[in-house]
Every structure is written in C-alpha cells, then in structure tokens.
C-alpha cells in the first residue's frame, strides 16, 4: 500500500469579522444558568432515588467486575 505524505497546512489569516469584540448575550447566559440548575436538580433526584448506599455498592461492584486481573 502506498504511503501518503501529509502536506503542512498553511495558517489561515483571520477574517475581518474575527477581529471584532464579542459581547455575551444575556438571554443565552440566563438560559444556560437555568439549564444547569435543572440538570443539578435532576441529578439530586436520581441520587435520592438510588440512595447513597446503592450508588456506593454499585460503584464498588463495577470496579470489582471491571478491574483487570493479572495479565488479562
């Protein structure tokens, strides 16, 4: 099989629009904060449903079952 050589890419010069200052959109920031709060709340609910001990036991079992033994 023939070996292909990689050609170095030339660095692109930034377009004029890339030099403009970017200001964050307050609506996007607020939406992101709300989504993060919703995700945190869901994770807390999952933790409560599973119970702290169940999570620890499942983690211990997972590690026990997935740790390589010897030269495997």
Secondary structure in CASP SS format (residue, H / E / C, confidence):
PFRMAT SS
TARGET T0000
AUTHOR 0000-0000-0000
METHOD secondary structure of the structure
MODEL  1
X C 1.00
X C 1.00
X C 1.00
X C 1.00
X C 1.00
X C 1.00
X C 1.00
X C 1.00
X C 1.00
X C 1.00
X C 1.00
X C 1.00
X C 1.00
X C 1.00
X C 1.00
X H 1.00
X H 1.00
X H 1.00
X H 1.00
X C 1.00
X C 1.00
X C 1.00
X C 1.00
X C 1.00
X C 1.00
X H 1.00
X H 1.00
X H 1.00
X H 1.00
X H 1.00
X H 1.00
X H 1.00
X H 1.00
X H 1.00
X H 1.00
X H 1.00
X H 1.00
X H 1.00
X H 1.00
X H 1.00
X H 1.00
X H 1.00
X H 1.00
X H 1.00
X H 1.00
X H 1.00
X H 1.00
X H 1.00
X H 1.00
X H 1.00
X C 1.00
X H 1.00
X H 1.00
X H 1.00
X H 1.00
X H 1.00
X H 1.00
X H 1.00
X H 1.00
X H 1.00
X H 1.00
X H 1.00
X H 1.00
X H 1.00
X H 1.00
X H 1.00
X C 1.00
X C 1.00
X C 1.00
X C 1.00
X C 1.00
X C 1.00
END
